[in-house]
């Protein structure tokens, strides 16, 4: 996940825990997104997109 998308998620949800809850993933997974260890899955990206209005393609690069 690109830093820009992560910043948008933090701007909307305020905490990693809130992102994790909305995306149906663990907080550790969100930390891995922040550190660019791995990216968001399509399933998590779609959940987050529906709630935040951030395009899923920005959250999950595989959807582009």
HELIX and SHEET records of a PDB file:
HELIX    1   1 UNK A    3  UNK A   13  1                                  11    
HELIX    2   2 UNK A   16  UNK A   23  1                                   8    
HELIX    3   3 UNK A   27  UNK A   34  1                                   8    
HELIX    4   4 UNK A   42  UNK A   52  1                                  11    
HELIX    5   5 UNK A   56  UNK A   59  1                                   4    
HELIX    6   6 UNK A   61  UNK A   63  5                                   3    
END                                                                             
